[in-house]
């Protein structure tokens, strides 16, 4: 199995798409699945 290469812009797009698809109330609920620290998400 090979590693999937994802650049930062693709990662941002995937994050926003997942946020919109699942109707999260705040970004911090989604951050753990993208390995983003809550205090760095801005919300």
Residue pairs with C-beta under 8 A, 6 or more apart in sequence:
6 14
11 34
14 34
15 30
15 34
15 36
18 30
18 33
18 34
19 27
19 30
22 30
24 30
26 43
27 41
27 42
27 43
28 38
28 41
28 43
31 37
31 38
31 41
